[in-house]
Amino acid sequence: MIRTLRLSLVLALFAVIGLQASNNGKTGRTATTSAGCGSCHSSSASAAVTLSVPGSTGNSMNVTAGAKVNLSVLIAHTATGRTAGVDIAVKTDMTGTTDAGTLTAAGTNLKLSGTELTHSSPKTLTNNSATFDFAWTAPTTPGTYYLRAIGLSTNNNGVEDTGDLWARLPQFTLVVTASTPTPVITVLAPNGGEQWQSGSAHTITWTSTNVTTVAIDWSATGTNGPWTTIAASVAAASGSYAWTVPNTATTSGFVRVRDVSTTAATTSDMSNAAFTITTTPPPPPSPTLTLTAPVGGATLRIGTVVPITWRSTSVQNIMLDYSTTGVTGPWKNIVTSMAASAGTYQWTVPTDSSMSVFVRVSSVETPTLTSTNTINMMILPQSTAATFVLTVPQGGELYHVGDRVSIRWSGSAVKLLMSEEEDEDDDSSDSGDDDGDDDSDDDGDNGGDDNSGDTTGAGSGGSTDTTTTGGGGGSTDTTTTSGGGGGGKDTSTVSTVSLRIEWSADGPAGPWSVIAEGVNAKNAQFAWVVPNHPTTTAFVRLSNMLNSSQESINKIAFTILGTTADDGDTAEIETVHITAPRTGARLTPRTATIITWETRATCKVNVEWDACGDGWQTITSNIHANIGHYQWNVPKHADGLGVIRIVDAANPAKILEVSGAFMVVNPVLTDVSTQDENGRALIAPQPVSNGHSFTVRKPQEDVVGCDVISITGQTMHHADLPSMQTQLSTSLAPGAYVIRWMTTTGALPFTTSLMIVP
């Protein structure tokens, strides 16, 4: 009895398990070769149950490759109180197991089981039917695929028996076709708001995709036409068409570009808004005329060629005049008539010396339309040979607003007592007195001990410096220097020149702003605080106050950079400011110097240097910018001008700062000396007077000759060097040169600087 009871319980449990499995749905029953639902329910399909795909026409549907479509399977059975179940699959044929595309459950009572859909619970038939909704994503490969489904209508008695009827979906194909690109056209111009003159030429432009040929139409009456064809067949890829605007006035103009292969609205586009066509030409613009050079304050030298430049609109011809008596004239003609469109004229400055020069440009057609410089200019004689030469700035330097710069000069007006042991601007011991005068007058102006007329008592060397200025017919300023110390005595007389120092932000023609006047030329330097006027065309001019034709100007512009705004301690400075070596500093080869800079940048940087244009060489790389310094051992053979630059290590093309030019003084290699100072090792580049002989000492014994080369790379002079010391005599124009040392096997890897002065 107990054993029989246990067996009954086990059979009941199996029955419940089987019933639950059926309620949760089954898959793998859709193939026409399978038993369908006959293994559990009625043995064969029933004609009383039908399956269909709502919304389809016939037993087929076209789908674009890769597209997602929504589908349904409807199970119908004319009976009451019944529930339905389903198994849905899409395969490559009616009998196989290879899936096609992807199925997704979309409605209720349906779930994904593996790659097929089945009911998650039986669905009650409503009005003798039940619908199961789902989505199918077609494969990307075109072809014919098969939607297979089997549906079950149960009697809902809780037992799987022959009262449960089922049937298959008749063969239903899903025909997947390749996607057809959608043609698109977009008109770019005219696109609304344009005002075009009839008869003028304009370009109609558009973009297109998946279009081969377009037609272009236009309407004068709005978007509804009528449309007039501009061009019937234009290659769509050209994207443009030159159109001569018709003689039809309108404020409702539209252009349309359409695909000639179809009339579908999606394959055409028109202007977004109306454009205007006018048939009356607009009035010409008012004529304008502006003189742009020379600017007021410029100094023009007799016999030099100066460009006169101007800007003009609606002016045909211009006339050029100048006045030496002010802006009201009278005027002297330069050019009677020339085309205004030229914009420039090369004027040879006449011999009319004047301090009140004005240039005027006038319209020939409208003589009242004129333009002149607003500030007077000067015409002066050609510069005569000066007894001084500006050496700093030389050009190419980069200064920052507020920098303290020593303007320097040399020449016969300056008593040169520079030796290897002397360094008037030693960065390692600089106390801030850059101008070389007494600290009580470090501003370098004409109100203190920098002026002529001072008397300085004997120092440790026992020297006395007395300057006397005469009156009446002129000034006489002599300086007597007495040697002390060892008891030797050296007395010489040097004529003193009183200098005016000026600077220009707009080029070598000025206008010029006075830095200082009455500066004693023998001081050889002057401390200048760089003004707050950023520019890339800065020049400094020295001139003799008693003879303004004697002047010296740097030949190449230098740059003034603005300071970085300080927005607080947390603000990061984007740039780097190199503080040492300073512009004009002198360094010695084979010695250590400290490169310093200011920044709050946190990136890593490379430090590089360039000597006389030889190319950038790495000093150090990949160091933190905020370290702010680096000890550099100046190379053994370095000589002449050099600059330092700091670049972003991550992006070396990003230059953060370039220093001003400094001088590398090589007492071993720079052995050029004048005949007058033959016994002294002098500073490079040693100034040698034009036309004087000078002595060259070979840097090493195997040197057999030398070439003197200009800064443009041209060999100006060659000399054989039969002995360690050779006297040369050559006529070189004033300027900077380098000496290239030659051996029997070629040139040495270094050069020596040479400066020729007037």
FENSULHU-V9562 format. One line per field, one symbol per residue. ss: DSSP state (h for helix, s for strand, l for the rest). phi: phi as a letter, one per 20 degrees, with the letter a starting at -180 (. if undefined). burial: # if it has 24 or more other ideal C-beta (glycine too) atoms within 12 Angstrom, else .. Layout:
ss->???
phi->???
burial->???
//
This chain:
ss->lhhhhhhhhhhhhhhhhhhhhhhlllllllllllllllllllllllllssssllllsllssssslllsssssssssslllllssssssssslllllllsllssssllllssssllsssslllsslsllssssssssslllllssssssssssssllllllllllsssslllssssssllllllsssssslllllssslllssssssssslllsssssssllllllllsssssssshhhlssssslllllsssssssssslllllhhhsssllllsssslllllllllsssssslllllssslllssssssssslllsssssssllllllllsssssssshhhlssssslllllssssssssssllllllsssllllssssllllllllsssslllllssslllsssssssllllllllllllllllhhhlllllllllhhhlllllllllllllssllllllllsslllllllllllllllllllllllllllllllsssssssllllllllsssssssshhhlssssslllllssssssssssllsssssssllllsssslllllllllllllllsssslllllssslllssssssslllllsssssssslllllsssssssshhhlsssssllllllsssssssssllllllsssslllssssllllllssslllllllllllsssslllssssslllllssssssssllllssssssllllssssslllllsssssssssllssssssssssssl
phi->.fffffffffffffffgffffffenccmdeffeefmeffcdffbfdffdccbdgnedmdbbecfgnedcecbdddcbfadmdcccbccbccfbecedefcmcecfcdelcbecmdddbfeagdffdlmbcddebcceffeefrdccedbcccdeemencfbffedbbdfggcddeedffegefcccfdbfconfcdegnedcdecbcbclceccdccbcecofenfddfebebcffffmbbfceffecfadcecdcdcffebdfffdbbcgfbfdddddefffffffcbcfdafegnfddegnedcfecbdbclcecccdcbcdcofenfddfdcfabffffmbbedeffeefadcdcdcdceffcgfecbcfedfdcdcfgfegeebcfdbfeonfdddgnfddefcbbpffdeececfeebfcfffcfdoefemdfffcffmeedbffefnecdffefemecccccdedmfrdccdcdddfcmfnfccdbccfededddcbcedofenfddfebcmeffffmabeceffebgadcecdcdbffebffebbcffcfddddfeefeeofefeffdddfdbffgnfdddgmceceecbdadfdfecddcbcdlmfofdfebcldffffnabedefggefanfbcdcccfffbgfeeeacfffcdeedfeeeddbfffdfedfdfeeffdffneebdddffbfffdabdedffenefeacbedfcfccedcbddfgqeccddeddfdpeffbccfbdedg
burial->.....................##.#######..#.##..###..##..#####..#....#.#.#.#.#.#######.#..###########.#....#####.###.####..#####..####...###########....#############...#...#######.#####......#.###.##...#.#.#...#.###.#..#.########..#...#..##..#.#....#.#.##...#..########......#####..####.........#.###.##########...#####.#..#.########..#...##.##..#.#...##.#.##.#.#..########....#####..#####..#..################.##############.#.....####.....#####...######..####.#........#.#.#.........#.#.#............###################.##################...#..#########.#.#####.######...........#.###############...#######.#.##########....#.##..#.#.####.#.##.#############.....#############.######..#...##########.#.######...#######.#....##.#.#....#.#.#.#.#########.....#.#########
//
